[in-house]
Amino acid sequence: PFDVLVVGGGPAGAAAAIYAARKGIRTGVVAERFGGQVLDTMAIENFISVPHTEGPKLAAALEQHVKDYEVDVMNVQKAVALKPANGDGLATVELENGASLKAKTVILSTGARWRQMGVPGEDDYRNKGVAYCPHCDGPLFKGKRVAVIGGGNSGVEAAIDLAGIVAEVTLIEFDSKLRADAVLQDKLHSLPNVTVVTSAQTTQVNGNGEKVTGLVYRDRVSGEEHTLPLEGIFVQIGLVPNTEWLKGTLALSNRGEIEIDARCETNLRGVFAAGDVTTVPYKQIIIAMGEGSKAALSAFDYLIRN
Ligand code: FAD
């Protein structure tokens, strides 16, 4: 059996594997796609001490760093079930290919995915004007015009954040009113360069083949279509944790995130979790790496006590 079995090969899983392997214990990583969301990212400018890198480059570096250690990397393998330890003290992770892996401790780091609008042009212009993370990509739109899609807390927070950087923000909400907390809405309405459009359904992302040039929305009351000329679109309609396979196995928040404490422990003994899949606030690469390291140290601590 593994001493530490990490499920997920993004920044959190890679950090967990390296920290575990450096303790000289038997470590494995199962990943559907090693690199995780980083593979879908272009410019990364907030990975502290590295002023600029690109997603595929950072993902390759993560994999190389893990492979510098004796880690059993099982890439392109999907976990479909977790069976908590019973008498023998070993948890079981079942894979889609039928195999099952046993481990004294498990670190869950299966990440999350941004909910997409699903409109024409969105895929074509991802990272070319269509963005999902204001902390990451906001500064790329300095002095430009952007829309934020979604009027929940994350959309309104994004609009307030972006208003301090970009020239103009249009917040587009499908419903007839915003759903964000009142204090956020008050702040939003106090900003001179923010326009709020409600009852609006985004129907298309326009571009010139290289970059976003605008978006089309339909007024859900009048049925009229409008085109907004702009350079950026921040989609803020939800970050979905990859925990479908864990429902009913361990404690999840009402958003489906794995509940953890300050040591990355879940409610199951010997099972830890790290990164975007958890309740940790702020989903960022540097945070996921810190959390993965913490989870591995907690797993090691658990192993020496049990
Ligand atoms: P993920 O990166 O989501 O990795 C999850 C891993 O688990 C993957 O290997 C996945 O294949 C695997 N997995 C999922 N389900 C299973 C399963 N059932 N079985 C086995 N494996 C599974 N952050 C920044 O700090 N700076 C940026 O500039 C930045 N830009 C971004 C741009 C985009 C377009 C996106 C989408 C995100 C961006 N982020 C950025 C956010 C950052 O990528 C995430 O916070 C970070 O990758 C989270 O790491 P993680 O390891 O928790 O999860």
Residues whose N, C-alpha, C, O or C-beta is under 5 A from the ligand:
A	BS01	FAD	V7 G8 G9 G10 P11 A12 G13 V30 A31 E32 R33 F34 G35 G36 Q37 V38 D40 T41 A43 I44 E45 N46 Q77 K78 A79 S109 T110 G111 A112 C133 C136 N242 A274 G275 D276 V277 K283 Q284 I285 I286 A288
